[in-house]
Amino acid sequence: AGGNAEGGESRALQETLSSFLDAVEQELMRRIQERSAAFYSALDALQSLAAEVDSTMAEIVAFRAKMRALDQRLVGHALRVSQLRRRRRNMEELHRLLTVVAEVRQTQHSLQ
């Protein structure tokens, strides 16, 4: 009779533990379901944000390329303007010197 009572207690304990396990599983499932919507919503937001970052990075790369091209064009024009100014000064100096030489020659002819 003693072994039978222990077996009954063992079964009762097993049933109690089994019902506790069922309760824990149900609670876990409930919490997972509650949080899964928030998790998938956060995942969608993260994927959307990653797509925006990729798009923004592509725009930045394109913008930098345009800025480099513009910078090279502007620097090229500024360099050309500088070269033309220097050439103009050289031509003006040459003209002045040729005028002086012509005056000297004219003076030489007048003296002879």
Chimera marker file (.cmm) of the C-alpha trace (Angstrom):
<marker_set name="trace">
<marker id="1" x="0.000" y="0.000" z="0.000" r="1" g="1" b="0" radius="0.5"/>
<marker id="2" x="2.938" y="2.281" z="0.728" r="1" g="1" b="0" radius="0.5"/>
<marker id="3" x="4.359" y="1.904" z="-2.778" r="1" g="1" b="0" radius="0.5"/>
<marker id="4" x="0.973" y="2.551" z="-4.302" r="1" g="1" b="0" radius="0.5"/>
<marker id="5" x="0.577" y="5.771" z="-2.319" r="1" g="1" b="0" radius="0.5"/>
<marker id="6" x="4.022" y="6.942" z="-3.439" r="1" g="1" b="0" radius="0.5"/>
<marker id="7" x="3.141" y="6.148" z="-7.033" r="1" g="1" b="0" radius="0.5"/>
<marker id="8" x="-0.074" y="8.174" z="-6.678" r="1" g="1" b="0" radius="0.5"/>
<marker id="9" x="1.818" y="11.091" z="-5.175" r="1" g="1" b="0" radius="0.5"/>
<marker id="10" x="4.400" y="10.806" z="-7.932" r="1" g="1" b="0" radius="0.5"/>
<marker id="11" x="1.660" y="10.916" z="-10.576" r="1" g="1" b="0" radius="0.5"/>
<marker id="12" x="-0.016" y="13.866" z="-8.869" r="1" g="1" b="0" radius="0.5"/>
<marker id="13" x="3.320" y="15.693" z="-8.697" r="1" g="1" b="0" radius="0.5"/>
<marker id="14" x="3.988" y="14.859" z="-12.342" r="1" g="1" b="0" radius="0.5"/>
<marker id="15" x="0.551" y="16.166" z="-13.326" r="1" g="1" b="0" radius="0.5"/>
<marker id="16" x="1.104" y="19.342" z="-11.278" r="1" g="1" b="0" radius="0.5"/>
<marker id="17" x="4.510" y="19.887" z="-12.879" r="1" g="1" b="0" radius="0.5"/>
<marker id="18" x="3.033" y="19.160" z="-16.304" r="1" g="1" b="0" radius="0.5"/>
<marker id="19" x="0.273" y="21.721" z="-15.758" r="1" g="1" b="0" radius="0.5"/>
<marker id="20" x="2.879" y="24.273" z="-14.577" r="1" g="1" b="0" radius="0.5"/>
<marker id="21" x="4.914" y="23.523" z="-17.706" r="1" g="1" b="0" radius="0.5"/>
<marker id="22" x="1.783" y="24.017" z="-19.840" r="1" g="1" b="0" radius="0.5"/>
<marker id="23" x="1.114" y="27.334" z="-18.099" r="1" g="1" b="0" radius="0.5"/>
<marker id="24" x="4.723" y="28.462" z="-18.691" r="1" g="1" b="0" radius="0.5"/>
<marker id="25" x="4.545" y="27.448" z="-22.378" r="1" g="1" b="0" radius="0.5"/>
<marker id="26" x="1.251" y="29.308" z="-22.812" r="1" g="1" b="0" radius="0.5"/>
<marker id="27" x="2.664" y="32.408" z="-21.137" r="1" g="1" b="0" radius="0.5"/>
<marker id="28" x="5.767" y="32.261" z="-23.338" r="1" g="1" b="0" radius="0.5"/>
<marker id="29" x="3.635" y="31.907" z="-26.458" r="1" g="1" b="0" radius="0.5"/>
<marker id="30" x="1.454" y="34.847" z="-25.384" r="1" g="1" b="0" radius="0.5"/>
<marker id="31" x="4.479" y="37.068" z="-24.755" r="1" g="1" b="0" radius="0.5"/>
<marker id="32" x="6.147" y="36.022" z="-28.014" r="1" g="1" b="0" radius="0.5"/>
<marker id="33" x="2.964" y="36.861" z="-29.924" r="1" g="1" b="0" radius="0.5"/>
<marker id="34" x="2.703" y="40.217" z="-28.156" r="1" g="1" b="0" radius="0.5"/>
<marker id="35" x="6.260" y="41.110" z="-28.975" r="1" g="1" b="0" radius="0.5"/>
<marker id="36" x="6.462" y="39.613" z="-32.453" r="1" g="1" b="0" radius="0.5"/>
<marker id="37" x="4.354" y="42.407" z="-33.942" r="1" g="1" b="0" radius="0.5"/>
<marker id="38" x="6.650" y="45.001" z="-32.372" r="1" g="1" b="0" radius="0.5"/>
<marker id="39" x="9.703" y="43.026" z="-33.491" r="1" g="1" b="0" radius="0.5"/>
<marker id="40" x="8.537" y="42.811" z="-37.116" r="1" g="1" b="0" radius="0.5"/>
<marker id="41" x="7.525" y="46.452" z="-37.060" r="1" g="1" b="0" radius="0.5"/>
<marker id="42" x="10.991" y="47.403" z="-35.804" r="1" g="1" b="0" radius="0.5"/>
<marker id="43" x="12.570" y="45.135" z="-38.422" r="1" g="1" b="0" radius="0.5"/>
<marker id="44" x="10.554" y="46.826" z="-41.183" r="1" g="1" b="0" radius="0.5"/>
<marker id="45" x="11.574" y="50.251" z="-39.862" r="1" g="1" b="0" radius="0.5"/>
<marker id="46" x="15.202" y="49.173" z="-39.767" r="1" g="1" b="0" radius="0.5"/>
<marker id="47" x="15.071" y="47.867" z="-43.336" r="1" g="1" b="0" radius="0.5"/>
<marker id="48" x="13.409" y="51.085" z="-44.477" r="1" g="1" b="0" radius="0.5"/>
<marker id="49" x="16.072" y="53.118" z="-42.710" r="1" g="1" b="0" radius="0.5"/>
<marker id="50" x="18.827" y="51.016" z="-44.293" r="1" g="1" b="0" radius="0.5"/>
<marker id="51" x="17.304" y="51.662" z="-47.731" r="1" g="1" b="0" radius="0.5"/>
<marker id="52" x="17.220" y="55.409" z="-47.003" r="1" g="1" b="0" radius="0.5"/>
<marker id="53" x="20.860" y="55.317" z="-45.907" r="1" g="1" b="0" radius="0.5"/>
<marker id="54" x="21.825" y="53.514" z="-49.123" r="1" g="1" b="0" radius="0.5"/>
<marker id="55" x="19.906" y="56.039" z="-51.204" r="1" g="1" b="0" radius="0.5"/>
<marker id="56" x="21.436" y="58.973" z="-49.325" r="1" g="1" b="0" radius="0.5"/>
<marker id="57" x="24.929" y="57.536" z="-49.750" r="1" g="1" b="0" radius="0.5"/>
<marker id="58" x="24.365" y="57.215" z="-53.510" r="1" g="1" b="0" radius="0.5"/>
<marker id="59" x="23.209" y="60.843" z="-53.617" r="1" g="1" b="0" radius="0.5"/>
<marker id="60" x="26.278" y="61.947" z="-51.661" r="1" g="1" b="0" radius="0.5"/>
<marker id="61" x="28.590" y="60.087" z="-54.062" r="1" g="1" b="0" radius="0.5"/>
<marker id="62" x="26.869" y="61.720" z="-57.051" r="1" g="1" b="0" radius="0.5"/>
<marker id="63" x="27.003" y="65.146" z="-55.384" r="1" g="1" b="0" radius="0.5"/>
<marker id="64" x="30.719" y="64.791" z="-54.655" r="1" g="1" b="0" radius="0.5"/>
<marker id="65" x="31.383" y="63.802" z="-58.273" r="1" g="1" b="0" radius="0.5"/>
<marker id="66" x="29.490" y="66.890" z="-59.477" r="1" g="1" b="0" radius="0.5"/>
<marker id="67" x="31.415" y="69.079" z="-57.034" r="1" g="1" b="0" radius="0.5"/>
<marker id="68" x="34.748" y="67.679" z="-58.265" r="1" g="1" b="0" radius="0.5"/>
<marker id="69" x="33.774" y="68.303" z="-61.890" r="1" g="1" b="0" radius="0.5"/>
<marker id="70" x="32.592" y="71.824" z="-61.080" r="1" g="1" b="0" radius="0.5"/>
<marker id="71" x="35.734" y="72.540" z="-59.074" r="1" g="1" b="0" radius="0.5"/>
<marker id="72" x="37.964" y="71.351" z="-61.923" r="1" g="1" b="0" radius="0.5"/>
<marker id="73" x="35.999" y="73.423" z="-64.425" r="1" g="1" b="0" radius="0.5"/>
<marker id="74" x="36.129" y="76.561" z="-62.288" r="1" g="1" b="0" radius="0.5"/>
<marker id="75" x="39.801" y="76.106" z="-61.467" r="1" g="1" b="0" radius="0.5"/>
<marker id="76" x="40.490" y="75.510" z="-65.154" r="1" g="1" b="0" radius="0.5"/>
<marker id="77" x="38.705" y="78.746" z="-66.096" r="1" g="1" b="0" radius="0.5"/>
<marker id="78" x="40.486" y="80.687" z="-63.369" r="1" g="1" b="0" radius="0.5"/>
<marker id="79" x="43.830" y="79.327" z="-64.555" r="1" g="1" b="0" radius="0.5"/>
<marker id="80" x="43.012" y="80.278" z="-68.148" r="1" g="1" b="0" radius="0.5"/>
<marker id="81" x="42.055" y="83.818" z="-67.067" r="1" g="1" b="0" radius="0.5"/>
<marker id="82" x="45.349" y="84.118" z="-65.187" r="1" g="1" b="0" radius="0.5"/>
<marker id="83" x="47.298" y="82.933" z="-68.250" r="1" g="1" b="0" radius="0.5"/>
<marker id="84" x="45.474" y="85.388" z="-70.513" r="1" g="1" b="0" radius="0.5"/>
<marker id="85" x="46.153" y="88.287" z="-68.128" r="1" g="1" b="0" radius="0.5"/>
<marker id="86" x="49.853" y="87.435" z="-68.041" r="1" g="1" b="0" radius="0.5"/>
<marker id="87" x="49.915" y="87.223" z="-71.846" r="1" g="1" b="0" radius="0.5"/>
<marker id="88" x="48.170" y="90.597" z="-72.103" r="1" g="1" b="0" radius="0.5"/>
<marker id="89" x="50.749" y="92.197" z="-69.779" r="1" g="1" b="0" radius="0.5"/>
<marker id="90" x="53.555" y="90.667" z="-71.840" r="1" g="1" b="0" radius="0.5"/>
<marker id="91" x="51.991" y="91.954" z="-75.073" r="1" g="1" b="0" radius="0.5"/>
<marker id="92" x="51.533" y="95.434" z="-73.604" r="1" g="1" b="0" radius="0.5"/>
<marker id="93" x="55.188" y="95.443" z="-72.506" r="1" g="1" b="0" radius="0.5"/>
<marker id="94" x="56.278" y="94.263" z="-75.953" r="1" g="1" b="0" radius="0.5"/>
<marker id="95" x="54.173" y="97.004" z="-77.562" r="1" g="1" b="0" radius="0.5"/>
<marker id="96" x="55.731" y="99.610" z="-75.274" r="1" g="1" b="0" radius="0.5"/>
<marker id="97" x="59.249" y="98.396" z="-76.111" r="1" g="1" b="0" radius="0.5"/>
<marker id="98" x="58.527" y="98.335" z="-79.859" r="1" g="1" b="0" radius="0.5"/>
<marker id="99" x="57.181" y="101.889" z="-79.607" r="1" g="1" b="0" radius="0.5"/>
<marker id="100" x="60.380" y="102.976" z="-77.859" r="1" g="1" b="0" radius="0.5"/>
<marker id="101" x="62.505" y="101.242" z="-80.516" r="1" g="1" b="0" radius="0.5"/>
<marker id="102" x="60.464" y="102.913" z="-83.272" r="1" g="1" b="0" radius="0.5"/>
<marker id="103" x="60.894" y="106.317" z="-81.628" r="1" g="1" b="0" radius="0.5"/>
<marker id="104" x="64.629" y="105.746" z="-81.280" r="1" g="1" b="0" radius="0.5"/>
<marker id="105" x="64.916" y="104.784" z="-84.967" r="1" g="1" b="0" radius="0.5"/>
<marker id="106" x="62.803" y="107.794" z="-85.957" r="1" g="1" b="0" radius="0.5"/>
<marker id="107" x="65.069" y="110.005" z="-83.903" r="1" g="1" b="0" radius="0.5"/>
<marker id="108" x="68.149" y="108.422" z="-85.512" r="1" g="1" b="0" radius="0.5"/>
<marker id="109" x="66.801" y="109.121" z="-89.008" r="1" g="1" b="0" radius="0.5"/>
<marker id="110" x="65.952" y="112.664" z="-88.041" r="1" g="1" b="0" radius="0.5"/>
<marker id="111" x="69.485" y="113.259" z="-86.786" r="1" g="1" b="0" radius="0.5"/>
<marker id="112" x="71.117" y="111.918" z="-89.939" r="1" g="1" b="0" radius="0.5"/>
<link id1="1" id2="2" r="1" g="1" b="0" radius="0.2"/>
<link id1="2" id2="3" r="1" g="1" b="0" radius="0.2"/>
<link id1="3" id2="4" r="1" g="1" b="0" radius="0.2"/>
<link id1="4" id2="5" r="1" g="1" b="0" radius="0.2"/>
<link id1="5" id2="6" r="1" g="1" b="0" radius="0.2"/>
<link id1="6" id2="7" r="1" g="1" b="0" radius="0.2"/>
<link id1="7" id2="8" r="1" g="1" b="0" radius="0.2"/>
<link id1="8" id2="9" r="1" g="1" b="0" radius="0.2"/>
<link id1="9" id2="10" r="1" g="1" b="0" radius="0.2"/>
<link id1="10" id2="11" r="1" g="1" b="0" radius="0.2"/>
<link id1="11" id2="12" r="1" g="1" b="0" radius="0.2"/>
<link id1="12" id2="13" r="1" g="1" b="0" radius="0.2"/>
<link id1="13" id2="14" r="1" g="1" b="0" radius="0.2"/>
<link id1="14" id2="15" r="1" g="1" b="0" radius="0.2"/>
<link id1="15" id2="16" r="1" g="1" b="0" radius="0.2"/>
<link id1="16" id2="17" r="1" g="1" b="0" radius="0.2"/>
<link id1="17" id2="18" r="1" g="1" b="0" radius="0.2"/>
<link id1="18" id2="19" r="1" g="1" b="0" radius="0.2"/>
<link id1="19" id2="20" r="1" g="1" b="0" radius="0.2"/>
<link id1="20" id2="21" r="1" g="1" b="0" radius="0.2"/>
<link id1="21" id2="22" r="1" g="1" b="0" radius="0.2"/>
<link id1="22" id2="23" r="1" g="1" b="0" radius="0.2"/>
<link id1="23" id2="24" r="1" g="1" b="0" radius="0.2"/>
<link id1="24" id2="25" r="1" g="1" b="0" radius="0.2"/>
<link id1="25" id2="26" r="1" g="1" b="0" radius="0.2"/>
<link id1="26" id2="27" r="1" g="1" b="0" radius="0.2"/>
<link id1="27" id2="28" r="1" g="1" b="0" radius="0.2"/>
<link id1="28" id2="29" r="1" g="1" b="0" radius="0.2"/>
<link id1="29" id2="30" r="1" g="1" b="0" radius="0.2"/>
<link id1="30" id2="31" r="1" g="1" b="0" radius="0.2"/>
<link id1="31" id2="32" r="1" g="1" b="0" radius="0.2"/>
<link id1="32" id2="33" r="1" g="1" b="0" radius="0.2"/>
<link id1="33" id2="34" r="1" g="1" b="0" radius="0.2"/>
<link id1="34" id2="35" r="1" g="1" b="0" radius="0.2"/>
<link id1="35" id2="36" r="1" g="1" b="0" radius="0.2"/>
<link id1="36" id2="37" r="1" g="1" b="0" radius="0.2"/>
<link id1="37" id2="38" r="1" g="1" b="0" radius="0.2"/>
<link id1="38" id2="39" r="1" g="1" b="0" radius="0.2"/>
<link id1="39" id2="40" r="1" g="1" b="0" radius="0.2"/>
<link id1="40" id2="41" r="1" g="1" b="0" radius="0.2"/>
<link id1="41" id2="42" r="1" g="1" b="0" radius="0.2"/>
<link id1="42" id2="43" r="1" g="1" b="0" radius="0.2"/>
<link id1="43" id2="44" r="1" g="1" b="0" radius="0.2"/>
<link id1="44" id2="45" r="1" g="1" b="0" radius="0.2"/>
<link id1="45" id2="46" r="1" g="1" b="0" radius="0.2"/>
<link id1="46" id2="47" r="1" g="1" b="0" radius="0.2"/>
<link id1="47" id2="48" r="1" g="1" b="0" radius="0.2"/>
<link id1="48" id2="49" r="1" g="1" b="0" radius="0.2"/>
<link id1="49" id2="50" r="1" g="1" b="0" radius="0.2"/>
<link id1="50" id2="51" r="1" g="1" b="0" radius="0.2"/>
<link id1="51" id2="52" r="1" g="1" b="0" radius="0.2"/>
<link id1="52" id2="53" r="1" g="1" b="0" radius="0.2"/>
<link id1="53" id2="54" r="1" g="1" b="0" radius="0.2"/>
<link id1="54" id2="55" r="1" g="1" b="0" radius="0.2"/>
<link id1="55" id2="56" r="1" g="1" b="0" radius="0.2"/>
<link id1="56" id2="57" r="1" g="1" b="0" radius="0.2"/>
<link id1="57" id2="58" r="1" g="1" b="0" radius="0.2"/>
<link id1="58" id2="59" r="1" g="1" b="0" radius="0.2"/>
<link id1="59" id2="60" r="1" g="1" b="0" radius="0.2"/>
<link id1="60" id2="61" r="1" g="1" b="0" radius="0.2"/>
<link id1="61" id2="62" r="1" g="1" b="0" radius="0.2"/>
<link id1="62" id2="63" r="1" g="1" b="0" radius="0.2"/>
<link id1="63" id2="64" r="1" g="1" b="0" radius="0.2"/>
<link id1="64" id2="65" r="1" g="1" b="0" radius="0.2"/>
<link id1="65" id2="66" r="1" g="1" b="0" radius="0.2"/>
<link id1="66" id2="67" r="1" g="1" b="0" radius="0.2"/>
<link id1="67" id2="68" r="1" g="1" b="0" radius="0.2"/>
<link id1="68" id2="69" r="1" g="1" b="0" radius="0.2"/>
<link id1="69" id2="70" r="1" g="1" b="0" radius="0.2"/>
<link id1="70" id2="71" r="1" g="1" b="0" radius="0.2"/>
<link id1="71" id2="72" r="1" g="1" b="0" radius="0.2"/>
<link id1="72" id2="73" r="1" g="1" b="0" radius="0.2"/>
<link id1="73" id2="74" r="1" g="1" b="0" radius="0.2"/>
<link id1="74" id2="75" r="1" g="1" b="0" radius="0.2"/>
<link id1="75" id2="76" r="1" g="1" b="0" radius="0.2"/>
<link id1="76" id2="77" r="1" g="1" b="0" radius="0.2"/>
<link id1="77" id2="78" r="1" g="1" b="0" radius="0.2"/>
<link id1="78" id2="79" r="1" g="1" b="0" radius="0.2"/>
<link id1="79" id2="80" r="1" g="1" b="0" radius="0.2"/>
<link id1="80" id2="81" r="1" g="1" b="0" radius="0.2"/>
<link id1="81" id2="82" r="1" g="1" b="0" radius="0.2"/>
<link id1="82" id2="83" r="1" g="1" b="0" radius="0.2"/>
<link id1="83" id2="84" r="1" g="1" b="0" radius="0.2"/>
<link id1="84" id2="85" r="1" g="1" b="0" radius="0.2"/>
<link id1="85" id2="86" r="1" g="1" b="0" radius="0.2"/>
<link id1="86" id2="87" r="1" g="1" b="0" radius="0.2"/>
<link id1="87" id2="88" r="1" g="1" b="0" radius="0.2"/>
<link id1="88" id2="89" r="1" g="1" b="0" radius="0.2"/>
<link id1="89" id2="90" r="1" g="1" b="0" radius="0.2"/>
<link id1="90" id2="91" r="1" g="1" b="0" radius="0.2"/>
<link id1="91" id2="92" r="1" g="1" b="0" radius="0.2"/>
<link id1="92" id2="93" r="1" g="1" b="0" radius="0.2"/>
<link id1="93" id2="94" r="1" g="1" b="0" radius="0.2"/>
<link id1="94" id2="95" r="1" g="1" b="0" radius="0.2"/>
<link id1="95" id2="96" r="1" g="1" b="0" radius="0.2"/>
<link id1="96" id2="97" r="1" g="1" b="0" radius="0.2"/>
<link id1="97" id2="98" r="1" g="1" b="0" radius="0.2"/>
<link id1="98" id2="99" r="1" g="1" b="0" radius="0.2"/>
<link id1="99" id2="100" r="1" g="1" b="0" radius="0.2"/>
<link id1="100" id2="101" r="1" g="1" b="0" radius="0.2"/>
<link id1="101" id2="102" r="1" g="1" b="0" radius="0.2"/>
<link id1="102" id2="103" r="1" g="1" b="0" radius="0.2"/>
<link id1="103" id2="104" r="1" g="1" b="0" radius="0.2"/>
<link id1="104" id2="105" r="1" g="1" b="0" radius="0.2"/>
<link id1="105" id2="106" r="1" g="1" b="0" radius="0.2"/>
<link id1="106" id2="107" r="1" g="1" b="0" radius="0.2"/>
<link id1="107" id2="108" r="1" g="1" b="0" radius="0.2"/>
<link id1="108" id2="109" r="1" g="1" b="0" radius="0.2"/>
<link id1="109" id2="110" r="1" g="1" b="0" radius="0.2"/>
<link id1="110" id2="111" r="1" g="1" b="0" radius="0.2"/>
<link id1="111" id2="112" r="1" g="1" b="0" radius="0.2"/>
</marker_set>
